[in-house]
Amino acid sequence: MTKESIPNYSQDYIESCFYVWYRDRDKHKLIIEEDLPESETGNKPNYATGRTWRDKYGWIERADALDAEVAVKL
């Protein structure tokens, strides 16, 4: 695969993937392709890309912070 054939995802799309992962994280710890909407260019990230985003963008920590906010409000 050449660099030109690797899809480029917008930050808005990556953010929407976070919320899909956050919603479904009790079912599975990583992004499952089938659960994601298509990007603006009609692509979906693969498992490895989802795992990279989870780690690079601190999704686990963000999820913990969101859960803590909910707990405080309850």
C-alpha positions as CSV (number, residue, x, y, z in Angstrom):
1,M,0.0,0.0,0.0
2,T,1.4,3.4,-1.0
3,K,1.2,6.4,1.2
4,E,-1.3,7.9,-1.4
5,S,-3.7,5.1,-0.8
6,I,-3.9,5.5,3.0
7,P,-7.1,7.4,3.9
8,N,-6.7,10.7,5.6
9,Y,-9.3,11.2,8.4
10,S,-10.4,14.6,9.7
11,Q,-10.2,15.5,13.4
12,D,-14.0,15.7,13.4
13,Y,-14.3,12.2,12.1
14,I,-11.8,10.9,14.6
15,E,-13.8,12.6,17.3
16,S,-17.0,10.9,16.2
17,C,-15.2,7.6,16.3
18,F,-14.2,8.3,19.9
19,Y,-17.9,8.6,20.8
20,V,-18.7,5.4,19.0
21,W,-15.9,3.7,20.9
22,Y,-17.0,5.3,24.2
23,R,-20.6,4.1,23.8
24,D,-19.5,0.6,22.9
25,R,-16.4,0.2,25.1
26,D,-18.1,-2.3,27.5
27,K,-18.7,-4.6,24.5
28,H,-15.2,-4.4,23.3
29,K,-12.1,-2.4,24.1
30,L,-11.2,-1.4,20.6
31,I,-13.0,0.1,17.6
32,I,-14.9,-2.4,15.5
33,E,-15.1,-1.3,11.9
34,E,-18.7,-2.3,11.4
35,D,-19.8,0.0,14.2
36,L,-18.3,3.2,12.6
37,P,-19.9,5.6,10.2
38,E,-18.2,6.2,6.9
39,S,-15.8,9.1,6.8
40,E,-16.3,12.1,4.6
41,T,-14.4,10.2,1.9
42,G,-16.4,7.0,2.3
43,N,-13.7,5.1,4.2
44,K,-13.6,3.4,7.6
45,P,-10.5,2.9,9.7
46,N,-9.3,-0.6,10.3
47,Y,-8.7,-2.2,13.7
48,A,-5.0,-1.1,13.9
49,T,-5.9,2.5,13.1
50,G,-8.6,2.5,15.8
51,R,-6.1,1.1,18.4
52,T,-3.6,3.8,17.3
53,W,-6.2,6.6,17.8
54,R,-7.2,5.1,21.2
55,D,-3.7,5.3,22.4
56,K,-2.5,8.5,20.6
57,Y,-5.5,10.6,21.6
58,G,-5.9,9.2,25.2
59,W,-9.3,7.8,24.7
60,I,-9.2,5.6,27.8
61,E,-8.3,8.5,30.0
62,R,-11.0,10.7,28.3
63,A,-13.6,7.9,28.9
64,D,-12.5,7.7,32.6
65,A,-12.9,11.5,32.9
66,L,-16.4,11.4,31.3
67,D,-17.4,8.6,33.6
68,A,-16.2,10.6,36.6
69,E,-18.3,13.6,35.5
70,V,-21.4,11.5,35.2
71,A,-20.8,10.0,38.6
72,V,-20.4,13.5,40.2
73,K,-23.7,14.6,38.5
74,L,-25.6,11.6,39.8
